[in-house]
Amino acid sequence: MNRLLLFILTLGLVGATSLLAQMRGGGQRGGGPQMSGPQHHPDPHHGQMQQQRQQSRTHECEQSCTKAREEARHLERYCESSRFDLTTARQLGRQLAERLHAMEEHHVALRERLSAQERERQQKRLETMEQSQQRWRSAFADVERELGKEEPGRETLRRQARTIEKEVNRYRKEVQRQEEVLAQ
C-alpha cells in the first residue's frame, strides 16, 4: 500500500513538474527566445486554428477518459473472475491510477487553455466535471485501501471500480458537451 501510494504521489509530482515546465515554455523545442505579452495575429484564420487546437485538446481528454473507463471496467470484471489474483489486481489498480492521473492532467491543461470568457460560459460544466473527479477519487481511494489488505473484498473492489467507471463516463459526456459548445 505504501509503495502504491508513493508511486501515485511520484506520478503526480512528475506530472505537475512537466505541466509547470510546459506552462513556462520549457516544453517548446528549438530553444528560441520566449515571447510574452499580447500577440497580434494578422492571419484572419488564427481564431479558427485556435478553436481547432482547443477541440483537439478536448478530443485528447475524451480519449483519456475512454482509456480510464476501460481500465475501471477491466478491474471490475477481473474481480468477478474465478482466476482472481491479488498481484494482478494490484497491477490493474496501478494502471487505473495512471489513467485517472492522465485524465486529471488533461483536465487541468484543458481548463487553463480556456479563455476567461469560455471559462465563464463553461463554469457549470467545469463544476460538474470537478464533482465527478471528486467522486472517482473517493472511489479510487477505497480501491487502494482494499488492495492494500491481505485479503481484499472482491465485491468492494468490483463495486468501487463500477463507481469509477460511471463517474468517468459522466465526466466524458461533459467533455463531449464542452467540445460541442466550443465548436459553435
Backbone as JSON Lines, residues from 0, in Angstrom:
{"i":0,"aa":"M","n":[0.83,-1.18,0.0],"ca":[0.0,0.0,0.0],"c":[0.87,1.24,0.0]}
{"i":1,"aa":"N","n":[1.93,1.24,0.84],"ca":[2.8,2.41,0.9],"c":[3.52,2.61,-0.43]}
{"i":2,"aa":"R","n":[3.92,1.5,-1.06],"ca":[4.59,1.62,-2.36],"c":[3.65,2.17,-3.41]}
{"i":3,"aa":"L","n":[2.4,1.71,-3.4],"ca":[1.42,2.2,-4.36],"c":[1.18,3.69,-4.15]}
{"i":4,"aa":"L","n":[1.02,4.09,-2.92],"ca":[0.81,5.5,-2.61],"c":[2.03,6.33,-3.03]}
{"i":5,"aa":"L","n":[3.22,5.83,-2.76],"ca":[4.45,6.52,-3.17],"c":[4.52,6.62,-4.69]}
{"i":6,"aa":"F","n":[4.14,5.55,-5.36],"ca":[4.15,5.53,-6.82],"c":[3.19,6.59,-7.37]}
{"i":7,"aa":"I","n":[1.99,6.65,-6.8],"ca":[0.99,7.6,-7.28],"c":[1.44,9.03,-6.99]}
{"i":8,"aa":"L","n":[2.0,9.26,-5.82],"ca":[2.49,10.59,-5.49],"c":[3.64,11.0,-6.42]}
{"i":9,"aa":"T","n":[4.51,10.04,-6.75],"ca":[5.62,10.32,-7.66],"c":[5.08,10.68,-9.04]}
{"i":10,"aa":"L","n":[4.08,9.93,-9.5],"ca":[3.47,10.25,-10.79],"c":[2.89,11.65,-10.79]}
{"i":11,"aa":"G","n":[2.22,11.99,-9.7],"ca":[1.63,13.32,-9.59],"c":[2.68,14.41,-9.62]}
{"i":12,"aa":"L","n":[3.78,14.19,-8.92],"ca":[4.86,15.17,-8.88],"c":[5.5,15.33,-10.25]}
{"i":13,"aa":"V","n":[5.75,14.23,-10.93],"ca":[6.35,14.28,-12.27],"c":[5.4,14.99,-13.22]}
{"i":14,"aa":"G","n":[4.1,14.66,-13.14],"ca":[3.11,15.3,-13.99],"c":[3.03,16.79,-13.73]}
{"i":15,"aa":"A","n":[3.01,17.18,-12.47],"ca":[2.93,18.6,-12.12],"c":[4.17,19.34,-12.59]}
{"i":16,"aa":"T","n":[5.34,18.73,-12.43],"ca":[6.59,19.34,-12.87],"c":[6.59,19.52,-14.38]}
{"i":17,"aa":"S","n":[6.13,18.49,-15.08],"ca":[6.07,18.55,-16.54],"c":[5.11,19.64,-16.99]}
{"i":18,"aa":"L","n":[3.95,19.71,-16.36],"ca":[2.96,20.72,-16.7],"c":[3.5,22.12,-16.43]}
{"i":19,"aa":"L","n":[4.17,22.29,-15.31],"ca":[4.75,23.59,-14.97],"c":[5.8,23.99,-16.0]}
{"i":20,"aa":"A","n":[6.63,23.02,-16.41],"ca":[7.66,23.32,-17.41],"c":[7.02,23.73,-18.73]}
{"i":21,"aa":"Q","n":[5.93,23.05,-19.11],"ca":[5.26,23.41,-20.35],"c":[4.63,24.8,-20.26]}
{"i":22,"aa":"M","n":[4.07,25.1,-19.09],"ca":[3.43,26.4,-18.92],"c":[4.46,27.53,-19.0]}
{"i":23,"aa":"R","n":[5.66,27.26,-18.56],"ca":[6.72,28.29,-18.59],"c":[7.45,28.31,-19.92]}
{"i":24,"aa":"G","n":[7.06,27.43,-20.84],"ca":[7.7,27.42,-22.14],"c":[8.8,26.41,-22.24]}
{"i":25,"aa":"G","n":[9.06,25.64,-21.2],"ca":[10.12,24.64,-21.23],"c":[9.79,23.47,-22.12]}
{"i":26,"aa":"G","n":[8.52,23.31,-22.46],"ca":[8.12,22.2,-23.3],"c":[8.31,22.49,-24.77]}
{"i":27,"aa":"Q","n":[8.74,23.71,-25.12],"ca":[8.93,24.05,-26.52],"c":[10.27,23.53,-27.0]}
{"i":28,"aa":"R","n":[10.29,23.18,-28.29],"ca":[11.54,22.7,-28.88],"c":[12.19,23.84,-29.62]}
{"i":29,"aa":"G","n":[13.48,23.73,-29.78],"ca":[14.2,24.72,-30.55],"c":[14.93,25.72,-29.69]}
{"i":30,"aa":"G","n":[14.52,25.92,-28.49],"ca":[15.23,26.79,-27.56],"c":[15.26,28.25,-27.99]}
{"i":31,"aa":"G","n":[14.36,28.67,-28.87],"ca":[14.33,30.04,-29.33],"c":[13.88,30.97,-28.22]}
{"i":32,"aa":"P","n":[13.92,32.26,-28.5],"ca":[13.5,33.22,-27.48],"c":[12.01,33.07,-27.17]}
{"i":33,"aa":"Q","n":[11.68,33.3,-25.93],"ca":[10.29,33.22,-25.49],"c":[9.63,34.57,-25.72]}
{"i":34,"aa":"M","n":[8.44,34.55,-26.27],"ca":[7.7,35.78,-26.49],"c":[6.65,35.9,-25.42]}
{"i":35,"aa":"S","n":[6.45,37.08,-24.92],"ca":[5.43,37.27,-23.9],"c":[4.59,38.48,-24.27]}
{"i":36,"aa":"G","n":[3.49,38.61,-23.59],"ca":[2.61,39.73,-23.84],"c":[1.64,39.43,-24.95]}
{"i":37,"aa":"P","n":[0.75,40.34,-25.23],"ca":[-0.26,40.11,-26.27],"c":[0.4,40.03,-27.63]}
{"i":38,"aa":"Q","n":[-0.1,39.16,-28.43],"ca":[0.43,38.96,-29.77],"c":[-0.6,39.4,-30.79]}
{"i":39,"aa":"H","n":[-0.14,40.06,-31.82],"ca":[-1.03,40.45,-32.91],"c":[-0.93,39.37,-33.97]}
{"i":40,"aa":"H","n":[-2.07,38.86,-34.38],"ca":[-2.09,37.81,-35.4],"c":[-2.78,38.36,-36.64]}
{"i":41,"aa":"P","n":[-1.97,38.71,-37.65],"ca":[-2.57,39.27,-38.86],"c":[-3.39,38.24,-39.63]}
{"i":42,"aa":"D","n":[-3.18,36.97,-39.37],"ca":[-3.88,35.9,-40.07],"c":[-5.34,35.88,-39.63]}
{"i":43,"aa":"P","n":[-6.29,36.08,-40.56],"ca":[-7.7,36.08,-40.18],"c":[-8.18,34.69,-39.75]}
{"i":44,"aa":"H","n":[-7.43,33.65,-40.06],"ca":[-7.81,32.29,-39.71],"c":[-7.26,31.85,-38.36]}
{"i":45,"aa":"H","n":[-6.59,32.78,-37.67],"ca":[-5.99,32.43,-36.37],"c":[-7.04,31.92,-35.38]}
{"i":46,"aa":"G","n":[-8.2,32.56,-35.34],"ca":[-9.27,32.13,-34.43],"c":[-9.72,30.72,-34.73]}
{"i":47,"aa":"Q","n":[-9.82,30.39,-36.02],"ca":[-10.21,29.02,-36.4],"c":[-9.15,28.01,-35.99]}
{"i":48,"aa":"M","n":[-7.9,28.37,-36.19],"ca":[-6.81,27.45,-35.82],"c":[-6.8,27.24,-34.31]}
{"i":49,"aa":"Q","n":[-7.02,28.31,-33.56],"ca":[-7.05,28.21,-32.11],"c":[-8.21,27.33,-31.67]}
{"i":50,"aa":"Q","n":[-9.36,27.48,-32.31],"ca":[-10.53,26.66,-31.99],"c":[-10.25,25.19,-32.31]}
{"i":51,"aa":"Q","n":[-9.59,24.92,-33.44],"ca":[-9.25,23.55,-33.8],"c":[-8.29,22.93,-32.8]}
{"i":52,"aa":"R","n":[-7.32,23.7,-32.31],"ca":[-6.38,23.19,-31.3],"c":[-7.13,22.87,-30.01]}
{"i":53,"aa":"Q","n":[-8.08,23.75,-29.64],"ca":[-8.87,23.51,-28.43],"c":[-9.7,22.24,-28.59]}
{"i":54,"aa":"Q","n":[-10.3,22.04,-29.76],"ca":[-11.08,20.84,-30.0],"c":[-10.18,19.61,-29.96]}
{"i":55,"aa":"S","n":[-8.98,19.73,-30.48],"ca":[-8.03,18.61,-30.45],"c":[-7.68,18.26,-29.01]}
{"i":56,"aa":"R","n":[-7.47,19.27,-28.17],"ca":[-7.18,19.02,-26.75],"c":[-8.37,18.37,-26.07]}
{"i":57,"aa":"T","n":[-9.56,18.81,-26.41],"ca":[-10.76,18.22,-25.84],"c":[-10.86,16.77,-26.28]}
{"i":58,"aa":"H","n":[-10.53,16.5,-27.53],"ca":[-10.56,15.12,-28.04],"c":[-9.54,14.25,-27.29]}
{"i":59,"aa":"E","n":[-8.36,14.79,-27.01],"ca":[-7.35,14.05,-26.23],"c":[-7.89,13.73,-24.84]}
{"i":60,"aa":"C","n":[-8.57,14.69,-24.24],"ca":[-9.15,14.49,-22.92],"c":[-10.21,13.39,-22.98]}
{"i":61,"aa":"E","n":[-11.01,13.41,-24.02],"ca":[-12.05,12.4,-24.19],"c":[-11.44,11.0,-24.37]}
{"i":62,"aa":"Q","n":[-10.36,10.91,-25.14],"ca":[-9.68,9.63,-25.32],"c":[-9.11,9.13,-23.99]}
{"i":63,"aa":"S","n":[-8.57,10.02,-23.21],"ca":[-8.05,9.68,-21.89],"c":[-9.16,9.11,-21.01]}
{"i":64,"aa":"C","n":[-10.34,9.71,-21.09],"ca":[-11.49,9.22,-20.33],"c":[-11.87,7.81,-20.77]}
{"i":65,"aa":"T","n":[-11.88,7.59,-22.06],"ca":[-12.23,6.27,-22.58],"c":[-11.27,5.21,-22.07]}
{"i":66,"aa":"K","n":[-9.99,5.52,-22.06],"ca":[-8.99,4.56,-21.58],"c":[-9.15,4.29,-20.09]}
{"i":67,"aa":"A","n":[-9.42,5.34,-19.31],"ca":[-9.62,5.15,-17.86],"c":[-10.86,4.32,-17.61]}
{"i":68,"aa":"R","n":[-11.89,4.57,-18.37],"ca":[-13.13,3.79,-18.24],"c":[-12.88,2.31,-18.54]}
{"i":69,"aa":"E","n":[-12.09,2.05,-19.57],"ca":[-11.75,0.67,-19.92],"c":[-10.96,0.0,-18.8]}
{"i":70,"aa":"E","n":[-10.04,0.73,-18.19],"ca":[-9.25,0.18,-17.08],"c":[-10.15,-0.15,-15.89]}
{"i":71,"aa":"A","n":[-11.08,0.75,-15.59],"ca":[-12.01,0.5,-14.47],"c":[-12.87,-0.72,-14.77]}
{"i":72,"aa":"R","n":[-13.34,-0.82,-15.99],"ca":[-14.17,-1.98,-16.38],"c":[-13.35,-3.27,-16.31]}
{"i":73,"aa":"H","n":[-12.09,-3.19,-16.72],"ca":[-11.22,-4.37,-16.67],"c":[-11.04,-4.83,-15.22]}
{"i":74,"aa":"L","n":[-10.79,-3.89,-14.31],"ca":[-10.65,-4.24,-12.89],"c":[-11.95,-4.83,-12.36]}
{"i":75,"aa":"E","n":[-13.06,-4.22,-12.72],"ca":[-14.36,-4.73,-12.26],"c":[-14.57,-6.17,-12.72]}
{"i":76,"aa":"R","n":[-14.32,-6.44,-13.97],"ca":[-14.51,-7.8,-14.5],"c":[-13.52,-8.78,-13.88]}
{"i":77,"aa":"Y","n":[-12.32,-8.31,-13.66],"ca":[-11.31,-9.2,-13.07],"c":[-11.71,-9.61,-11.66]}
{"i":78,"aa":"C","n":[-12.29,-8.7,-10.93],"ca":[-12.74,-9.01,-9.56],"c":[-13.86,-10.05,-9.55]}
{"i":79,"aa":"E","n":[-14.58,-10.16,-10.63],"ca":[-15.65,-11.15,-10.75],"c":[-15.14,-12.51,-11.22]}
{"i":80,"aa":"S","n":[-13.95,-12.54,-11.79],"ca":[-13.47,-13.78,-12.42],"c":[-12.99,-14.79,-11.38]}
{"i":81,"aa":"S","n":[-13.0,-16.03,-11.79],"ca":[-12.56,-17.11,-10.9],"c":[-11.03,-17.16,-10.8]}
{"i":82,"aa":"R","n":[-10.35,-16.5,-11.69],"ca":[-8.88,-16.52,-11.69],"c":[-8.28,-15.32,-10.94]}
{"i":83,"aa":"F","n":[-9.06,-14.72,-10.06],"ca":[-8.62,-13.54,-9.31],"c":[-7.32,-13.82,-8.58]}
{"i":84,"aa":"D","n":[-6.38,-12.88,-8.74],"ca":[-5.08,-12.95,-8.07],"c":[-4.76,-11.54,-7.58]}
{"i":85,"aa":"L","n":[-4.35,-11.44,-6.33],"ca":[-4.12,-10.13,-5.71],"c":[-3.03,-9.34,-6.44]}
{"i":86,"aa":"T","n":[-1.97,-10.0,-6.86],"ca":[-0.88,-9.32,-7.56],"c":[-1.38,-8.67,-8.85]}
{"i":87,"aa":"T","n":[-2.16,-9.43,-9.61],"ca":[-2.71,-8.89,-10.85],"c":[-3.7,-7.77,-10.55]}
{"i":88,"aa":"A","n":[-4.52,-7.94,-9.53],"ca":[-5.48,-6.89,-9.16],"c":[-4.74,-5.6,-8.79]}
{"i":89,"aa":"R","n":[-3.64,-5.73,-8.08],"ca":[-2.86,-4.53,-7.73],"c":[-2.27,-3.87,-8.97]}
{"i":90,"aa":"Q","n":[-1.82,-4.69,-9.92],"ca":[-1.29,-4.15,-11.18],"c":[-2.4,-3.39,-11.92]}
{"i":91,"aa":"L","n":[-3.58,-3.97,-11.97],"ca":[-4.71,-3.3,-12.61],"c":[-5.05,-2.0,-11.88]}
{"i":92,"aa":"G","n":[-4.93,-2.0,-10.57],"ca":[-5.15,-0.79,-9.78],"c":[-4.14,0.29,-10.13]}
{"i":93,"aa":"R","n":[-2.87,-0.09,-10.32],"ca":[-1.84,0.88,-10.7],"c":[-2.12,1.44,-12.1]}
{"i":94,"aa":"Q","n":[-2.54,0.58,-13.02],"ca":[-2.86,1.05,-14.36],"c":[-4.03,2.03,-14.33]}
{"i":95,"aa":"L","n":[-5.02,1.71,-13.53],"ca":[-6.16,2.61,-13.4],"c":[-5.71,3.95,-12.8]}
{"i":96,"aa":"A","n":[-4.84,3.9,-11.82],"ca":[-4.32,5.14,-11.22],"c":[-3.62,6.0,-12.27]}
{"i":97,"aa":"E","n":[-2.85,5.37,-13.13],"ca":[-2.15,6.11,-14.19],"c":[-3.14,6.77,-15.14]}
{"i":98,"aa":"R","n":[-4.18,6.04,-15.51],"ca":[-5.19,6.59,-16.42],"c":[-5.95,7.75,-15.79]}
{"i":99,"aa":"L","n":[-6.31,7.59,-14.53],"ca":[-7.02,8.66,-13.84],"c":[-6.13,9.9,-13.71]}
{"i":100,"aa":"H","n":[-4.86,9.67,-13.44],"ca":[-3.92,10.78,-13.35],"c":[-3.81,11.5,-14.7]}
{"i":101,"aa":"A","n":[-3.75,10.73,-15.78],"ca":[-3.68,11.35,-17.11],"c":[-4.94,12.17,-17.38]}
{"i":102,"aa":"M","n":[-6.09,11.67,-16.96],"ca":[-7.33,12.43,-17.13],"c":[-7.27,13.75,-16.39]}
{"i":103,"aa":"E","n":[-6.76,13.71,-15.18],"ca":[-6.66,14.93,-14.39],"c":[-5.71,15.93,-15.05]}
{"i":104,"aa":"E","n":[-4.61,15.43,-15.59],"ca":[-3.68,16.33,-16.29],"c":[-4.34,16.97,-17.49]}
{"i":105,"aa":"H","n":[-5.09,16.17,-18.27],"ca":[-5.78,16.72,-19.42],"c":[-6.81,17.77,-18.99]}
{"i":106,"aa":"H","n":[-7.49,17.5,-17.89],"ca":[-8.49,18.45,-17.39],"c":[-7.83,19.77,-17.02]}
{"i":107,"aa":"V","n":[-6.73,19.7,-16.31],"ca":[-6.02,20.92,-15.9],"c":[-5.57,21.7,-17.14]}
{"i":108,"aa":"A","n":[-4.97,21.0,-18.09],"ca":[-4.49,21.65,-19.31],"c":[-5.65,22.26,-20.1]}
{"i":109,"aa":"L","n":[-6.74,21.51,-20.19],"ca":[-7.9,22.0,-20.92],"c":[-8.48,23.24,-20.26]}
{"i":110,"aa":"R","n":[-8.61,23.2,-18.97],"ca":[-9.18,24.34,-18.24],"c":[-8.29,25.57,-18.35]}
{"i":111,"aa":"E","n":[-6.98,25.37,-18.25],"ca":[-6.05,26.5,-18.31],"c":[-6.02,27.15,-19.69]}
{"i":112,"aa":"R","n":[-6.36,26.4,-20.7],"ca":[-6.31,26.94,-22.05],"c":[-7.61,27.65,-22.46]}
{"i":113,"aa":"L","n":[-8.62,27.56,-21.62],"ca":[-9.86,28.27,-21.91],"c":[-9.66,29.75,-21.63]}
{"i":114,"aa":"S","n":[-10.24,30.56,-22.48],"ca":[-10.19,32.0,-22.22],"c":[-11.1,32.29,-21.04]}
{"i":115,"aa":"A","n":[-10.98,33.48,-20.5],"ca":[-11.82,33.86,-19.35],"c":[-13.29,33.8,-19.74]}
{"i":116,"aa":"Q","n":[-13.6,34.22,-20.95],"ca":[-14.98,34.19,-21.42],"c":[-15.48,32.75,-21.56]}
{"i":117,"aa":"E","n":[-14.64,31.87,-22.1],"ca":[-15.03,30.46,-22.24],"c":[-15.2,29.81,-20.86]}
{"i":118,"aa":"R","n":[-14.3,30.14,-19.94],"ca":[-14.42,29.6,-18.58],"c":[-15.73,30.02,-17.93]}
{"i":119,"aa":"E","n":[-16.09,31.26,-18.15],"ca":[-17.34,31.76,-17.58],"c":[-18.54,31.03,-18.2]}
{"i":120,"aa":"R","n":[-18.53,30.87,-19.51],"ca":[-19.61,30.15,-20.19],"c":[-19.69,28.7,-19.77]}
{"i":121,"aa":"Q","n":[-18.54,28.11,-19.46],"ca":[-18.45,26.68,-19.14],"c":[-18.42,26.41,-17.64]}
{"i":122,"aa":"Q","n":[-18.65,27.43,-16.8],"ca":[-18.48,27.29,-15.36],"c":[-19.27,26.13,-14.78]}
{"i":123,"aa":"K","n":[-20.53,26.01,-15.11],"ca":[-21.36,24.93,-14.56],"c":[-20.83,23.57,-15.0]}
{"i":124,"aa":"R","n":[-20.46,23.48,-16.25],"ca":[-19.92,22.22,-16.78],"c":[-18.6,21.86,-16.08]}
{"i":125,"aa":"L","n":[-17.75,22.84,-15.89],"ca":[-16.48,22.6,-15.21],"c":[-16.71,22.15,-13.77]}
{"i":126,"aa":"E","n":[-17.69,22.75,-13.12],"ca":[-18.02,22.33,-11.75],"c":[-18.53,20.9,-11.72]}
{"i":127,"aa":"T","n":[-19.36,20.54,-12.68],"ca":[-19.88,19.17,-12.77],"c":[-18.73,18.19,-13.0]}
{"i":128,"aa":"M","n":[-17.79,18.57,-13.84],"ca":[-16.63,17.72,-14.12],"c":[-15.8,17.53,-12.85]}
{"i":129,"aa":"E","n":[-15.61,18.6,-12.11],"ca":[-14.82,18.51,-10.88],"c":[-15.52,17.68,-9.81]}
{"i":130,"aa":"Q","n":[-16.84,17.73,-9.79],"ca":[-17.59,16.87,-8.85],"c":[-17.41,15.4,-9.21]}
{"i":131,"aa":"S","n":[-17.44,15.1,-10.5],"ca":[-17.18,13.72,-10.94],"c":[-15.78,13.29,-10.53]}
{"i":132,"aa":"Q","n":[-14.81,14.2,-10.71],"ca":[-13.44,13.89,-10.29],"c":[-13.39,13.54,-8.82]}
{"i":133,"aa":"Q","n":[-14.06,14.31,-7.99],"ca":[-14.05,14.05,-6.55],"c":[-14.65,12.67,-6.25]}
{"i":134,"aa":"R","n":[-15.73,12.33,-6.94],"ca":[-16.36,11.03,-6.69],"c":[-15.46,9.88,-7.13]}
{"i":135,"aa":"W","n":[-14.78,10.02,-8.28],"ca":[-13.93,8.9,-8.68],"c":[-12.67,8.84,-7.84]}
{"i":136,"aa":"R","n":[-12.2,9.99,-7.37],"ca":[-11.04,9.98,-6.45],"c":[-11.4,9.23,-5.16]}
{"i":137,"aa":"S","n":[-12.58,9.51,-4.65],"ca":[-13.03,8.84,-3.43],"c":[-13.17,7.34,-3.65]}
{"i":138,"aa":"A","n":[-13.78,6.95,-4.76],"ca":[-13.94,5.52,-5.07],"c":[-12.57,4.87,-5.26]}
{"i":139,"aa":"F","n":[-11.64,5.59,-5.9],"ca":[-10.31,5.0,-6.11],"c":[-9.55,4.88,-4.79]}
{"i":140,"aa":"A","n":[-9.76,5.82,-3.88],"ca":[-9.13,5.71,-2.56],"c":[-9.61,4.44,-1.86]}
{"i":141,"aa":"D","n":[-10.9,4.12,-2.02],"ca":[-11.43,2.87,-1.47],"c":[-10.78,1.66,-2.13]}
{"i":142,"aa":"V","n":[-10.56,1.74,-3.45],"ca":[-9.89,0.64,-4.17],"c":[-8.48,0.47,-3.62]}
{"i":143,"aa":"E","n":[-7.76,1.57,-3.45],"ca":[-6.39,1.5,-2.92],"c":[-6.35,0.88,-1.53]}
{"i":144,"aa":"R","n":[-7.28,1.32,-0.67],"ca":[-7.33,0.75,0.68],"c":[-7.6,-0.75,0.63]}
{"i":145,"aa":"E","n":[-8.52,-1.14,-0.22],"ca":[-8.89,-2.56,-0.32],"c":[-7.73,-3.38,-0.88]}
{"i":146,"aa":"L","n":[-7.05,-2.84,-1.89],"ca":[-5.91,-3.56,-2.48],"c":[-4.73,-3.65,-1.52]}
{"i":147,"aa":"G","n":[-4.7,-2.76,-0.54],"ca":[-3.64,-2.79,0.46],"c":[-3.82,-3.87,1.51]}
{"i":148,"aa":"K","n":[-5.0,-4.46,1.55],"ca":[-5.28,-5.51,2.53],"c":[-4.73,-6.84,2.05]}
{"i":149,"aa":"E","n":[-4.46,-7.75,3.01],"ca":[-4.01,-9.1,2.65],"c":[-5.11,-9.86,1.92]}
{"i":150,"aa":"E","n":[-6.33,-9.7,2.37],"ca":[-7.49,-10.36,1.76],"c":[-8.51,-9.29,1.36]}
{"i":151,"aa":"P","n":[-8.32,-8.7,0.19],"ca":[-9.25,-7.64,-0.22],"c":[-10.64,-8.22,-0.51]}
{"i":152,"aa":"G","n":[-11.64,-7.4,-0.28],"ca":[-13.0,-7.78,-0.61],"c":[-13.24,-7.57,-2.1]}
{"i":153,"aa":"R","n":[-13.38,-8.66,-2.81],"ca":[-13.56,-8.57,-4.26],"c":[-14.83,-7.81,-4.62]}
{"i":154,"aa":"E","n":[-15.86,-7.99,-3.84],"ca":[-17.12,-7.3,-4.11],"c":[-16.94,-5.78,-3.91]}
{"i":155,"aa":"T","n":[-16.2,-5.4,-2.88],"ca":[-15.93,-3.98,-2.64],"c":[-15.13,-3.41,-3.81]}
{"i":156,"aa":"L","n":[-14.11,-4.13,-4.24],"ca":[-13.3,-3.69,-5.39],"c":[-14.17,-3.55,-6.64]}
{"i":157,"aa":"R","n":[-14.99,-4.54,-6.87],"ca":[-15.84,-4.53,-8.06],"c":[-16.8,-3.34,-8.03]}
{"i":158,"aa":"R","n":[-17.42,-3.12,-6.88],"ca":[-18.38,-2.04,-6.73],"c":[-17.71,-0.67,-6.92]}
{"i":159,"aa":"Q","n":[-16.52,-0.49,-6.34],"ca":[-15.82,0.79,-6.46],"c":[-15.32,1.0,-7.9]}
{"i":160,"aa":"A","n":[-14.87,-0.07,-8.54],"ca":[-14.44,0.04,-9.95],"c":[-15.63,0.45,-10.81]}
{"i":161,"aa":"R","n":[-16.79,-0.08,-10.51],"ca":[-18.01,0.26,-11.25],"c":[-18.36,1.74,-11.02]}
{"i":162,"aa":"T","n":[-18.2,2.21,-9.8],"ca":[-18.45,3.62,-9.49],"c":[-17.5,4.51,-10.29]}
{"i":163,"aa":"I","n":[-16.23,4.12,-10.33],"ca":[-15.25,4.89,-11.1],"c":[-15.65,4.93,-12.57]}
{"i":164,"aa":"E","n":[-16.02,3.78,-13.09],"ca":[-16.42,3.71,-14.5],"c":[-17.59,4.65,-14.78]}
{"i":165,"aa":"K","n":[-18.61,4.64,-13.92],"ca":[-19.78,5.51,-14.1],"c":[-19.39,6.98,-14.04]}
{"i":166,"aa":"E","n":[-18.55,7.35,-13.07],"ca":[-18.16,8.75,-12.92],"c":[-17.3,9.22,-14.09]}
{"i":167,"aa":"V","n":[-16.41,8.34,-14.54],"ca":[-15.58,8.7,-15.7],"c":[-16.47,8.89,-16.93]}
{"i":168,"aa":"N","n":[-17.48,8.06,-17.06],"ca":[-18.4,8.2,-18.18],"c":[-19.17,9.51,-18.1]}
{"i":169,"aa":"R","n":[-19.62,9.89,-16.91],"ca":[-20.3,11.19,-16.74],"c":[-19.35,12.34,-17.13]}
{"i":170,"aa":"Y","n":[-18.12,12.21,-16.67],"ca":[-17.11,13.22,-16.96],"c":[-16.88,13.31,-18.48]}
{"i":171,"aa":"R","n":[-16.78,12.15,-19.12],"ca":[-16.55,12.1,-20.58],"c":[-17.69,12.8,-21.32]}
{"i":172,"aa":"K","n":[-18.91,12.58,-20.87],"ca":[-20.06,13.23,-21.52],"c":[-19.98,14.74,-21.38]}
{"i":173,"aa":"E","n":[-19.53,15.22,-20.23],"ca":[-19.36,16.66,-20.05],"c":[-18.26,17.2,-20.98]}
{"i":174,"aa":"V","n":[-17.21,16.42,-21.16],"ca":[-16.14,16.82,-22.09],"c":[-16.72,16.92,-23.5]}
{"i":175,"aa":"Q","n":[-17.55,15.96,-23.88],"ca":[-18.16,16.0,-25.22],"c":[-19.05,17.23,-25.37]}
{"i":176,"aa":"R","n":[-19.83,17.52,-24.34],"ca":[-20.69,18.72,-24.38],"c":[-19.84,19.98,-24.47]}
{"i":177,"aa":"Q","n":[-18.75,19.99,-23.75],"ca":[-17.86,21.14,-23.79],"c":[-17.31,21.32,-25.2]}
{"i":178,"aa":"E","n":[-16.93,20.21,-25.82],"ca":[-16.4,20.27,-27.18],"c":[-17.46,20.82,-28.14]}
{"i":179,"aa":"E","n":[-18.72,20.43,-27.98],"ca":[-19.79,20.91,-28.83],"c":[-19.97,22.43,-28.68]}
{"i":180,"aa":"V","n":[-19.93,22.9,-27.44],"ca":[-20.09,24.34,-27.18],"c":[-18.91,25.11,-27.77]}
{"i":181,"aa":"L","n":[-17.72,24.6,-27.62],"ca":[-16.53,25.3,-28.13],"c":[-16.52,25.31,-29.65]}
{"i":182,"aa":"A","n":[-17.16,24.34,-30.28],"ca":[-17.18,24.27,-31.75],"c":[-18.12,25.31,-32.34]}
{"i":183,"aa":"Q","n":[-19.02,25.86,-31.53],"ca":[-20.01,26.84,-32.04],"c":[-19.39,28.18,-32.31]}
